[in-house]
């Protein structure tokens, strides 16, 4: 163990939360600011960029999303088949000052970071340094010790696919997103997080169950085989390669968000207040969810991924080979990508993310479209499917708009 801090005294829960997560709302998952009340649609400002068209159904829906769901603000980018992008904002970017939501502002993207982590691993597969069907024990001997788990029986593929049976370390940190304050201003090493998982009961490999521990281990594998820090790998192999000027991995102890950004809030369901969670040490998310980006940069990344600019055909095919996430759902999961049916036919590929203060939904299609939406608050519950469904519906509408 390489514990850098004394972890807060919180109970370790052995029960495993199996979150059925849709592609546009994957959970990765301090001020005391109260909301002045719901922001109405009349207060919302929507700004499509200069493609020469008037505000459309997406503009109306993002206003409704802010007005009806008590999100202080929202921002979105929608890219059409010709590569043209419209930007939208609605609501308030800072409840204290009343500042507007910045166009294409930076936000914490939570579990959307998993797409980046998976790409790094699959690039290493292409280079021959990682084998998808090798065991975790091959690369990280002795590190996985959760009761009920056999690390020799868990493959790298199962990590990326969430079929490892490993417990989710975040379950021992919080059951509700509002529980994050003990960890809000603490830097945690990946091994600290793994120690949390190792104190929890796991299960047999083979069944799909979302667990951030999978991507924690994927990041550690990438570091082990390359000898380089994981954040450096993401930066050099993806961010710099694609010219994502507004995307970055926060440094050690970096709690703020660089550049223009909306404030992020968390709804305390018990009091009805919105608490400011903008400043936070995201190290507890690490490879599973600590990146910062913008809607447009995420669209650029997803388009580059589907267009074969980051992976060879064989590795992209592996990434898009999916398993069912639930018997009653059409949503499927590949290696760091969800596949979600669209109302207009076909599927969207992507990976959303929830992290205190921000919730991001996204998707991209094989014919060149992409859409990303972020709202600047979350409800207290990490399993609020109704809220996730509303954001998913907006992304679906953006991808299906004619």
Secondary structure by P-SEA (a helix, b strand, c coil): ccccccccbbbbbcccccccccccbbbccccccccccccccccbbbbbccccccccaaaaaaaaaaaccccccccccccccccbbbbbbcccccccccccccccccccccccaaaaaaaaaaaaaaaccccccccccccccccccccccccccccaaaaaaccccccccccccccccccccccccccccaaaaaaaaaabbbbbccbbbbbaaaaaaaaaaaaaaccccaaaaaaaacccccccccbbbbccccccccccccbbbbbcccccbbbbccccccccccccccccccaaaaaaaaaaaaacccccaaaaaaaaccccccccccbbbcccbbbbbbcccccccccccccccccccccccccbbbbbbbbccccccccaaaaaaaaaaaaaaaaacc
